[in-house]
Amino acid sequence: MKTGHSNTRLSLDRERMRFVYKVLSGYDTTLADKRKTALRQQLRGLPVDLRTNGLATMVASLSAAKDQLIGEKILASWLLGRCPALPDGAGTTGKVNNRALVRRCMECSRLEYLALQQEAVCVMEQAKLLSEALWP
């Protein structure tokens, strides 16, 4: 018999997968093959980068590189608005972009930051897997 916790986890995993699929498949026809390859390679390393450097540093790097697909369309959109596991979209009001996500990382408590970072790792793992499947 399954517990409520495992059902909740499966639901959250499914929500993440749906969200990332919708974002990546929306770019399927608009991105050149070279850009898809570059994004796929970048997504391979981001979960490790998150664990090594932390969420705020990684988002700041994405922002400096003007990476809107990964930084804003996936991470900021999920963490600041779409993720049902974080209370009130991580407490964000206003714009959902890299700058807002960095600001949220700087203003939140240590526990909230760790929750944001863990959720970011999970969504980046999903993005990595889906990019491999969608853009072989």
TIMARPA-273771 format. One record per residue: residue in three letters; z, y, x of N, C-alpha, C in turn. Coordinates in steps of 0.2 Angstrom, whole numbers, plus 5000, padded with zeros to 4 digits. Layout:
alaZYXZYXZYX...
***
This chain:
met500049945004500050005000500050065004lys499650115003499650175007500150225004thr500350265009500850315008500550385006gly500950425003500650495002500450525008his500750525013500650555020499950535022ser499750465022499150445024498550475020asn498650475013498150505009498050575010thr498650615011498550685013498150695019arg498250655024497950655031497250645030leu497050585026496350575025495950625021ser496350655017496050715013495850775017leu496350785022496250845027495750825031asp495650765034495150745038494450755035arg494450735029493850735025493650815023glu494150855022493950925021493750955027arg494050945033493750965040493050945041met492950885039492250855040491750885036arg491950895030491450935025491351005027phe491851035029491751105032491351115038val491451075043491051075049490351055047tyr490251005043489550975042489151035038lys489551065034489151125030488951175035val489351195040489251245045488651225049leu488751165052488251145057487551125054ser487551095048486951085045486551145042gly486951195041486651265039486251295045tyr486351275051486051295057485551245060asp485451185056485051135059484251165059thr484051195055483351215055483251285058thr483751325059483651395062483751395070leu484051345073484251345080483651305084ala483451335089482951295094483351235097asp482951185099483251125102483651135108lys483451185112483851205118484451235116arg484551275111485151295109485651245106lys485351195102485751145099485951105105thr485551085110485851045116486451085119ala486351145120486851185123487451185119leu487451195113488051195108488351125108arg487951075108488251005108488650995115gln488351015120488751015127489351055127gln489351115124489951155124490451125119leu490251095114490751065109491051005112arg490750975117491050915120491650935124gly491650995127492151015131492751055128leu492551075122493051125119493751085117pro493751025114494450995113494850995119val494550975125494950975131495151045133asp494651095133494851165134495451195130leu495451175124495951195119496651165122arg496651105124497251075126497551105133thr497051115137497151145143497351215143asn496951255140497051335141497451365135gly497451325129497751355123497251395119leu497351395113496951425107496751495109ala497251535110497151615111496651625117thr496751585122496251595128495551575127met495551515123494851495122494451535117val494851565112494551605107494351675110ala494751695115494551755119493951745123ser493851685126493251665130492651665125leu492751635119492151635115491951705112ser492451745111492351815109491951845115ala492151845121491851875126491151855127ala491051785126490351765126489951775120lys490251815115489951825109489651765105asp490051715105489951655102490151655095gln489751665090489951675083489951605080leu489451565082489451495078490151455079ile490351445085490951405086491551455085gly491551515088492151555087492251575080glu491751605077491951635070491751595064lys491151555065490951515059491351455058ile491551425064491951365063492751385064leu492951405070493651405071493951465067ala493751525067494151575063494051565056ser493451545054493451535047493851475044trp493951425048494351365046495051385046leu495251415052495951425053496251485049leu495851535048496051595044495951595037gly495551545035495451545028495351485024arg495051435027494851375024495351315024cys495751315029496151255031496751255026pro496751195022497351185017497951165020ala497951145026498551125030499051185032leu498751245033499051305035499251345029pro499851375029500051415023499651485023asp499351495017498951555016498451575021gly498051525023497551535028497851565034ala498451545036498751565042498951635041gly499051655035499351725034498851785036thr498251775035497751825037497451855031thr497451925032497151965027496552005030gly496052015027495452055030494952015033lys494652035038494052005042494251935045val493851895044493951825048493451825053asn493651835059493251835065493651815071asn493351815077493651805083494251845085arg494151915084494651965085495251945080ala495151935074495751925069496051855071leu495751805074496051745076496451755082val496251795087496651815093497251855091arg497151895087497751935084498251895081arg498051845077498451805073498851755078cys498551735083498851695089499351735092met499251805093499751845097500351865092glu500251865086500751885081501251835078cys500951775078501351715075501851695079ser502351655076502851615080502551565084arg503051535088502851485093502651425089leu503051405083502851345079502151355076glu502051415073501451435070500851425074tyr500951455080500451445086500251375087leu500751335088500651265089500251225083ala500451245077500051215071499351245071leu499251305073498551325073498151295079gln498451285084498151255090497951175088gln498451145085498351075084497751065079glu497751115074497251105069496551125072ala496551175077495951195080495651135084val496151095088495951035091495550985086cys495850975081495650925076494950955073val494851015072494251035069493651035075met493851045081493351045086493150975088glu493650925087493450855087492950835082gln493050855076492550845071491850875072ala491850945075491250975077490950935082lys491250915087490950875093490650815090leu490950775086490650715083490050735079leu490050785074489550795070488950825074ser489050865079488550895083488150835086glu488450785088488150725091487750685086ala487950685080487650645075487050685072leu487150755071486650795068486050815073trp486250825079485750855085485750805090pro485450745089485450695095485050715101
***
